[in-house]
Amino acid sequence: MERNAIPPYAIPPYVLQVIGAIPKCTGLVLFIPVAAAFLFSQSIPATIAVITSTLIIEYGAAPIGIGLGLHPAFVFLILTSVALGITLFLFDLFDTLGRYSERVARFLARSEEKAKKSTILSRYGIYGLLPCVLTLGFYVCPPVSWALGWRRDHAIILIMAGFVGISAILVLATLGLFSIIFH
């Protein structure tokens, strides 16, 4: 075996980084909502149903949570926590791929270069994450912003702003407040 070679039994560093991202994701997606359900006397099975629904239909889970009898503010907390957990996990996953895969690193470099050549995309493109989260969801926005080389902190803020906005609108619509306001 070569002197600097990694022994075949060693865990590759990218595996450790992905494993390290899992607790953060699990904490936001599962533990915070379930702990909050316990603290605020909300139904834990209904909470788990909303978590699961959010993972599948994203902000569309708001009517499900309210329909299951959960408090609207609590449903909003679940939606936001799950979206943030998945968004952060995806950024961590893509960062790890970019660091340890030459193929992915080349793709990233080419994508960033193309994005920087476009004045509109480099100057205003990141703001497209607001409508993107509405139409394509929080699973698509992190890879798009990562591939185009946009600042991670700004991208997370915009993704979450869009998600929080549409979630609030859907919670209010589910409660029927829009029908009261517009009649």
Contacts in CASP RR format, 6 or more apart in sequence:
PFRMAT RR
TARGET T0000
AUTHOR 0000-0000-0000
METHOD contacts of the structure
MODEL  1
MERNAIPPYAIPPYVLQVIGAIPKCTGLVLFIPVAAAFLFSQSIPATIAV
ITSTLIIEYGAAPIGIGLGLHPAFVFLILTSVALGITLFLFDLFDTLGRY
SERVARFLARSEEKAKKSTILSRYGIYGLLPCVLTLGFYVCPPVSWALGW
RRDHAIILIMAGFVGISAILVLATLGLFSIIFH
1 7 0 8 1.000
6 12 0 8 1.000
12 100 0 8 1.000
13 100 0 8 1.000
14 96 0 8 1.000
14 97 0 8 1.000
14 99 0 8 1.000
14 100 0 8 1.000
17 92 0 8 1.000
17 96 0 8 1.000
17 99 0 8 1.000
18 92 0 8 1.000
18 93 0 8 1.000
18 96 0 8 1.000
20 92 0 8 1.000
21 88 0 8 1.000
21 89 0 8 1.000
21 92 0 8 1.000
21 93 0 8 1.000
21 96 0 8 1.000
22 89 0 8 1.000
24 85 0 8 1.000
24 88 0 8 1.000
24 89 0 8 1.000
24 92 0 8 1.000
25 85 0 8 1.000
25 86 0 8 1.000
25 88 0 8 1.000
25 89 0 8 1.000
27 85 0 8 1.000
28 81 0 8 1.000
28 82 0 8 1.000
28 84 0 8 1.000
28 85 0 8 1.000
28 88 0 8 1.000
29 51 0 8 1.000
29 55 0 8 1.000
29 81 0 8 1.000
29 82 0 8 1.000
29 85 0 8 1.000
29 86 0 8 1.000
30 51 0 8 1.000
32 81 0 8 1.000
33 47 0 8 1.000
33 50 0 8 1.000
33 51 0 8 1.000
33 77 0 8 1.000
33 78 0 8 1.000
33 81 0 8 1.000
33 82 0 8 1.000
34 44 0 8 1.000
34 47 0 8 1.000
34 48 0 8 1.000
36 42 0 8 1.000
36 47 0 8 1.000
36 74 0 8 1.000
36 77 0 8 1.000
36 78 0 8 1.000
37 43 0 8 1.000
37 44 0 8 1.000
37 46 0 8 1.000
37 47 0 8 1.000
37 74 0 8 1.000
38 44 0 8 1.000
40 71 0 8 1.000
40 74 0 8 1.000
42 70 0 8 1.000
42 71 0 8 1.000
42 74 0 8 1.000
43 68 0 8 1.000
43 69 0 8 1.000
43 70 0 8 1.000
46 65 0 8 1.000
46 68 0 8 1.000
46 69 0 8 1.000
46 70 0 8 1.000
47 70 0 8 1.000
47 74 0 8 1.000
47 78 0 8 1.000
49 64 0 8 1.000
49 65 0 8 1.000
49 68 0 8 1.000
50 61 0 8 1.000
50 64 0 8 1.000
50 65 0 8 1.000
50 68 0 8 1.000
50 70 0 8 1.000
50 75 0 8 1.000
50 78 0 8 1.000
50 79 0 8 1.000
51 78 0 8 1.000
51 82 0 8 1.000
53 60 0 8 1.000
53 61 0 8 1.000
53 64 0 8 1.000
53 65 0 8 1.000
54 60 0 8 1.000
54 61 0 8 1.000
54 78 0 8 1.000
54 79 0 8 1.000
54 82 0 8 1.000
54 83 0 8 1.000
55 82 0 8 1.000
55 86 0 8 1.000
58 79 0 8 1.000
58 83 0 8 1.000
58 137 0 8 1.000
58 138 0 8 1.000
58 139 0 8 1.000
58 163 0 8 1.000
59 79 0 8 1.000
59 83 0 8 1.000
59 163 0 8 1.000
59 166 0 8 1.000
59 167 0 8 1.000
59 170 0 8 1.000
60 170 0 8 1.000
61 75 0 8 1.000
61 78 0 8 1.000
61 79 0 8 1.000
62 75 0 8 1.000
62 76 0 8 1.000
62 79 0 8 1.000
62 167 0 8 1.000
62 170 0 8 1.000
62 171 0 8 1.000
62 174 0 8 1.000
63 170 0 8 1.000
63 174 0 8 1.000
65 75 0 8 1.000
65 78 0 8 1.000
66 72 0 8 1.000
66 75 0 8 1.000
66 171 0 8 1.000
66 174 0 8 1.000
66 175 0 8 1.000
67 174 0 8 1.000
70 78 0 8 1.000
72 171 0 8 1.000
72 174 0 8 1.000
72 175 0 8 1.000
75 171 0 8 1.000
76 167 0 8 1.000
76 168 0 8 1.000
76 171 0 8 1.000
79 163 0 8 1.000
79 167 0 8 1.000
80 160 0 8 1.000
80 163 0 8 1.000
80 164 0 8 1.000
80 167 0 8 1.000
83 138 0 8 1.000
83 159 0 8 1.000
83 160 0 8 1.000
83 163 0 8 1.000
83 167 0 8 1.000
84 156 0 8 1.000
84 160 0 8 1.000
86 138 0 8 1.000
86 139 0 8 1.000
87 138 0 8 1.000
87 141 0 8 1.000
87 142 0 8 1.000
87 156 0 8 1.000
87 159 0 8 1.000
87 160 0 8 1.000
88 156 0 8 1.000
90 139 0 8 1.000
90 142 0 8 1.000
90 143 0 8 1.000
90 146 0 8 1.000
91 142 0 8 1.000
91 146 0 8 1.000
91 152 0 8 1.000
91 155 0 8 1.000
91 156 0 8 1.000
94 142 0 8 1.000
94 143 0 8 1.000
94 146 0 8 1.000
94 147 0 8 1.000
95 146 0 8 1.000
97 104 0 8 1.000
98 104 0 8 1.000
98 105 0 8 1.000
98 108 0 8 1.000
99 105 0 8 1.000
107 147 0 8 1.000
108 146 0 8 1.000
108 147 0 8 1.000
108 149 0 8 1.000
111 147 0 8 1.000
111 148 0 8 1.000
111 149 0 8 1.000
112 147 0 8 1.000
112 148 0 8 1.000
112 149 0 8 1.000
115 121 0 8 1.000
115 122 0 8 1.000
115 148 0 8 1.000
115 149 0 8 1.000
115 150 0 8 1.000
116 122 0 8 1.000
121 148 0 8 1.000
125 148 0 8 1.000
125 150 0 8 1.000
126 145 0 8 1.000
126 148 0 8 1.000
126 150 0 8 1.000
126 151 0 8 1.000
126 154 0 8 1.000
126 155 0 8 1.000
126 158 0 8 1.000
127 158 0 8 1.000
128 158 0 8 1.000
129 141 0 8 1.000
129 144 0 8 1.000
129 145 0 8 1.000
129 155 0 8 1.000
129 158 0 8 1.000
129 159 0 8 1.000
129 162 0 8 1.000
130 158 0 8 1.000
130 161 0 8 1.000
130 162 0 8 1.000
132 140 0 8 1.000
132 141 0 8 1.000
132 144 0 8 1.000
133 141 0 8 1.000
133 159 0 8 1.000
133 162 0 8 1.000
133 163 0 8 1.000
133 166 0 8 1.000
134 162 0 8 1.000
134 166 0 8 1.000
137 163 0 8 1.000
138 159 0 8 1.000
138 163 0 8 1.000
141 155 0 8 1.000
141 159 0 8 1.000
142 155 0 8 1.000
142 159 0 8 1.000
145 152 0 8 1.000
145 155 0 8 1.000
145 159 0 8 1.000
146 152 0 8 1.000
146 155 0 8 1.000
172 178 0 8 1.000
END
